[in-house]
């Protein structure tokens, strides 16, 4: 996943931080490319965790967290580690959310494109989603095994 994300970031010509979390929202893989903003380290990790703990893309949470919307103030929850900028995307394998990935450093569109490239590297049955497919099994606490 990290290799695919790095390749996509390189094609955009922008240094990125990429974080992958497991079903429990715990960091299992991370890379900071040379030149990526130091401030993007925590943002990448926290956006990936946010996407997993709420099983929703962080760009969707950003919309729902606006003043007058149902999730207004959500970014203040979970000890302030909830990040609602776009880029964090849940990872679905065979209908089950197994973790999330985030790329952080530039525009939301580019962040999402890099996260999607990381997910595509998982192959058949992998997809990004802001919700599990109908009839999906509930998430488990198994760890994602990643190799670079």
N, C-alpha and C positions, 0 to 999 in steps of 0.2 A: 504494500500500500504506500509506504513512504517513497519508494523508488518511483512509482507512477506519479505521485504528487509532485516530487521534485522535478521530474521530466516535464510535467505540465507547467510548473512555475518557471522553469528554464525557457520554455517556449514563449512565455509571456514576458520574459526578460526582467522579472521582478523577484528579489530574494524574499522567501517566505518562511514562516514557522508553521509546522504541521503537527497536529496532535491526534492521537487515536486513543479512545477509551473503550473499556470493555462494558459488559452488560450492567455492571455495578457502578459505572461512571468513573472508574479508576484508570489512570494513565497506564497504557501498556506500550506505547511507542511515541517517539517525538523526534523531530529534527528541526534545527534552526540552521538555515542556509547562511553562508557567509554574507554579511551585509544586511541581514534581516534586522528589523528594529528590535531592540532588547525588550521594549514594552509589549511587543507582540507575543512574547513567550507565555506570559500568564494569560493573555487574551485567548490564545489558541487553545490552551489547556482548559480554561474555564468555559469557552464556547462549546468545545466538544462535550464536556461534562454536562453543560446546560442542555444541549440537544438530547443527551441520553436521559437525564433525570426527568425531563418533561416530555420525552418521546415526540419532539416537534422540532423542526428546523428553526434555528435562532432567528432567521428572517421573518418567519411566521409569528414567533413570539414578540418580535419588535412591533409588528402591526397590532397585535392583541394587547400590548402593554402601553399603548398611547392613552393620554388623558381621556377619560370617559369610556374606555374599552374595558372588557371583562377582566383582563389581567393587569390593569394599571397598578404599578408598584411592585410587580413580581421580581424586578431586578434587585430589590432590597431583601429578598428572601435568601435562605441558605447561606447565612453569614456574609452576604454581599458578594458571593462568588458567581451569581447568575449574570451572564453577559448576553444581552439581547441584540447585538449587532449581527447581521447576517454572516453566514459562513459555516456555522455548526450544523451538521447534517446527521440524523440517525442512520445507522447501517442495518439493513434488513437482509437476512439470509433465510431463504425458504419460508418467508412469512413471519419470521421471528426477529424482533429487534435485538441485535447482539452487541451493540455498542454505538459509537458515533465517531465522526472525524471532523476536524476543522482545519482550515488553512487561514492564516491571519497575516495581513500586511498591507493590503491595498483595497480595491473596491469590493463591494459585496458580490458583484457579478463574478469577478475574478476569484475571490475566495471560494465561492460555491463551485466554480468550474474545477478548481484544484481538488476540492473535497470529492466531487463527483468522479474525477479521474482516479483518485485513491480507491473509491468504492468499486469502480469498474474493474480494477486490478484483481479483485477477489474472484471474478469469473462468474460462471453460470449460477443463477439463483440469487446473486447479490444485487441489491438495489438500494437507492436512497429513498427515504420516505419520511413524511411527517406523521405517519400512523401506520400500524401494521395492516396487512391485507386482511380482508374479512375472513374469519375462521382461523386466524393465526393463533399459534400456541402462545401462552404468556412468556415473557422473557425469563431466562434462567440466569444464574450467576456463574455460568461457565466462562472461562477466560478465552478471549480470542487469541489464537496462536498466530503470531506475525513473524515473518522472516523478511529481511530486506535483501 
